[in-house]
Amino acid sequence: MTLMVQFSEYASRPLLLLTLICLGSSCPAEPMQMLTSEDLEAELPGTHLFGHLMGSDLSFDECIEPDGETVYRFAPESAEIGYSNPGQMVITPLAQACFSYPPDNDPNPSCFRVFRYGDGYVFDAVGATSRFVVTKVLRGIDICPDPGALIG
């Protein structure tokens, strides 16, 4: 099944069309909506996100403290040891969530447009083809665990 999604960064810009290939019943019944900067500020800080990189066996989790400090972890399902790094999330006026690793001196943060996806999100990389699908969201997080092994 193919899900067509429309979004715009600002009303003055042309609408862009994003096509996501969904598998089985994992597609939401409603069209996905891109979150605004205000939505991102209200929803992402204080969460722990769990999911996978679309089209791969890469699992990830990212914990985002209320001040934007993050802990990002990922690993292929076949790996016993994953990668973990502290970072920082910043929400831009262009309705993008940008992540820097390490938090203080990353000259090229990874920025994403974020779409609501059922009870989770899709993070669509700006200027790249990567899409991270968040399938589990824990809210009310004050302090993230130290960088280390993946947690489930």
C-alpha positions in Angstrom: 0.0 0.0 0.0 1.3 3.5 -0.8 0.4 6.5 1.4 0.6 9.9 -0.1 1.4 12.8 2.3 1.4 16.5 1.6 3.2 19.1 3.6 4.4 22.7 3.3 6.9 24.5 5.4 5.1 27.8 5.0 1.9 28.7 3.1 3.9 30.8 0.6 5.9 27.8 -0.5 4.6 25.2 -2.9 3.2 22.0 -1.5 5.6 19.1 -1.6 4.6 15.5 -2.1 6.1 12.7 0.0 5.4 9.1 -0.8 5.9 6.5 1.9 5.7 2.8 1.2 3.9 1.2 4.1 3.9 -2.5 4.8 0.8 -4.3 5.9 -1.4 -2.7 8.5 1.4 -0.3 9.8 0.0 2.6 7.7 -2.3 5.0 9.6 -5.8 5.3 8.2 -5.6 9.1 8.3 -3.1 11.1 6.2 0.1 12.0 8.1 0.5 15.7 9.0 3.9 17.4 9.3 4.3 18.9 12.8 4.8 22.6 13.1 7.6 24.2 15.2 5.1 24.7 18.0 4.0 21.0 17.8 7.6 19.9 17.9 8.4 22.1 20.9 5.4 20.7 22.7 5.8 17.1 21.8 9.4 16.0 21.6 11.2 17.3 24.7 10.8 14.9 27.6 10.3 11.8 25.4 12.1 8.5 24.8 11.5 7.3 21.2 12.0 3.8 19.9 11.9 2.6 16.3 13.8 1.6 13.2 15.4 3.1 10.0 13.0 2.4 7.2 14.3 -0.2 4.8 16.9 -1.6 7.1 17.4 -3.8 10.2 18.7 -0.8 12.2 16.9 -0.3 15.5 17.3 2.9 17.4 16.2 4.7 20.5 16.6 8.4 21.3 15.9 10.0 24.6 15.2 13.7 24.6 15.4 15.6 27.9 13.2 18.7 28.4 16.2 21.0 27.7 16.9 19.2 24.4 19.9 17.1 25.5 19.7 13.7 23.9 21.1 10.2 24.1 21.0 8.3 20.7 21.6 4.6 20.3 21.4 2.3 17.4 22.4 -1.2 16.3 21.6 -3.6 13.6 19.4 -6.4 15.0 22.2 -8.9 14.2 24.8 -6.9 16.3 25.4 -7.6 19.9 27.0 -4.1 20.5 25.4 -0.9 19.3 26.5 2.6 19.0 25.6 5.3 21.5 26.2 9.0 21.6 25.1 12.1 23.6 23.6 14.9 21.5 21.5 18.0 21.4 18.1 18.6 19.7 17.1 22.1 18.5 13.8 23.0 16.9 14.1 25.4 14.0 11.6 28.0 12.7 11.4 25.9 9.6 9.6 23.2 11.6 12.6 20.9 11.7 14.1 18.9 14.6 17.9 19.1 14.3 20.2 16.8 16.2 23.9 17.4 16.8 26.4 14.7 17.8 28.4 15.5 19.8 26.2 18.1 21.4 28.7 21.0 21.4 30.7 21.0 18.2 28.8 19.3 15.4 29.1 21.7 12.4 26.5 19.7 10.4 23.5 18.7 12.5 21.0 16.2 11.1 17.7 17.9 10.5 14.3 16.2 10.0 10.8 17.1 9.1 8.6 15.2 11.6 5.2 13.6 10.8 2.7 12.2 13.1 2.4 8.4 12.4 -0.3 6.7 14.4 0.9 6.8 18.0 4.5 7.6 16.8 6.3 9.7 14.3 8.2 9.5 11.0 11.5 11.6 10.9 12.2 12.5 7.3 15.8 13.7 6.8 16.1 17.1 5.1 18.4 16.8 2.1 18.7 13.0 2.4 16.6 9.9 1.9 16.7 8.5 5.5 13.4 8.0 7.3 13.3 6.9 10.9 10.0 5.4 12.0 9.1 5.8 15.7 6.8 3.0 16.8 7.0 3.6 20.6 7.0 6.9 22.5 7.5 7.2 26.3 6.5 10.6 27.6 7.3 12.5 30.8 11.0 11.8 30.7 13.1 14.2 32.9 16.5 12.5 32.7 17.9 10.2 30.0 19.9 7.2 30.8 23.7 7.5 30.3 24.9 6.6 26.9 25.5 2.8 26.8 23.8 -0.3 25.6 20.4 -0.3 23.8 17.4 -0.5 26.0 14.0 -1.9 24.9 
